[in-house]
C-alpha cells in the first residue's frame, strides 16, 4: 500500500517531465514548458535528493516528496562545514487517478514549494491523458513562480497532444504548445505547432526501435523571425 524511497530520484512533479520516460516521449522532444519547469526548479534531469512516500488507494495514487529543491545540490555532512546547508525541505505533492473501468485514462495534479536556502519557488500542474488506442490524447497546464534571491518571475504554459495509429507500425502525431516566460509582461509568449509521424520497427514493442520525423512551426509574440525546424530522430531501446 505504501512505498518509501530515499536518494536521488524523480519524485512528485510535472507529468510530461521526469514522470514520462525518455523512451516514450511522444514526438521528438518533451513539451517546452516541461523542459523550462525543470530548469527553473529541481533541474533539467528532473531528479533531486530527498525521500518520498507513495500511497496507493484503489485507483488513486498519492505522492509526497521531501527534497532539496535543486538536484544539482547535494547536502554533505562535513565537519568542516563546507557546502550548502538546508534550513527546511522543499515539499512536493501529487495525486494521480487511473480508473480501471476506463481504459487508458489518467488524470492528476501536483503542487510544489522550494526552500529559501537552495531554490525558492512555487509550482503546480494539472493534466489529463486518454490513451485507449489507436487514439491518444494528452493535455497539461504547468505554472511556477521563482522567488529565490531577488527573483520574482512567474511562468506558465500548456500543451495539447494527439496521436493516431494509421497503420500497425505508423502513428501520426501533432501537438500545440504555448509558453509564457513572464506572465507579468505582455507579448512575450511562444507557441509551437508540431506535426509529424512515427514508424516503429517492432509493432509488438513500439519503443524498441522507431524513427520519428516532425516539423515544428514556431511563433514568438512581437517577433517575425523565421525559426521553424525539421527534426528526424531514431531511437533504439535495448
C-alpha angles and dihedrals in degrees: 000000000000133000124194122198134181131183132050111329147124109284135171111333149101114349097222092047123065093336087071110068117232087239093066103041106147101230126355100310143004120278111281094240091055090053092048091048091056093047091051098045129020098357143276095284090052094231129121139177115257144073136275144187121223118195126190119205109176108288092354126084123190125194129189117185127190109195147147098265096237123053092208091067120073118189106230124201099223125158089216090065095233119147135045116307123210122226092183143004128261105236128208128178131187139181123196128183124201111170115206089212094063114057115227098002121135129163133170152142139224138198126186140177128197126206137250097245101055113011125345116204145126120221141172144176142183125196145174125197125186116183111160093147148274083033123057125185127178135178132175139167120204130186138168143168123213115208100164113140109326094346123115105163127144121201133178144165146162141208138204118203132185131180132178130185104230090179137008092270102025130075125184111214138188137173137185118202135182123190127182112193093193120019091194092062124070125227099019100108124125124210128192128192111190123189125179151117138245127216116199120202092204115044092192093054106033099187098043093088126357143149121212126192119190140169118208121204105202122197128184124192113247093008130099097193115141102224103146115148140207118207132190116189130182119197129193121182119189 
